[in-house]
């Protein structure tokens, strides 16, 4: 069964710390990986895309991809209370011309002042 | 919200009544998707469209139908609403050459 798995949390970190969010996926042929942030009562917002092994940095956010281990992570440096949200991992399982994404159930992050 | 609107934003309806939700985009993107989001289940794909009049089923399509007669509009219909269809429904869009999806604001549907 094709799956995307995330720790449900909640993950609680103090303000200024690094928050680490993890995601594993089932299909080794997957090519595109995404992180979405969803505030309570709002729609998911795309914050990071990653397609190649290694790290991709955007401001305080770093996405890390390891295709051999079928693992993608999101690091949030200098965490702020405004980062408190649910983070969704999404994968284009199998890649190719398939334009569907499979989402994990999300990890709730709380950043404490 | 990347030029995506959903209507209505909130709806309460009774079991057995038909319901249609509308997604409208101004981005001229090829692909459109309907998801439902429920506690403990995350986002699940109901139906998607890869062009005008071209649609396909997602993982939770039973009880739902869709139509896309124009690039900008994607309709989701519950022929006879049931309480299990109480949920938050999100529309999303993406364009050819990219798997990035952008979401509309959502519709909260309650079936009593």
Interface residues (C-beta under 8 A of the other chain):
Chain A: X32 X34 X42 X43 X44 X45 X46 X49 X88 X90 X92 X99 X100 X101 X102 X103 X104 X105 X106
Chain B: X1 X31 X33 X40 X41 X42 X43 X44 X45 X48 X50 X58 X90 X94 X99 X100 X101 X102 X103 X104 X105 X106
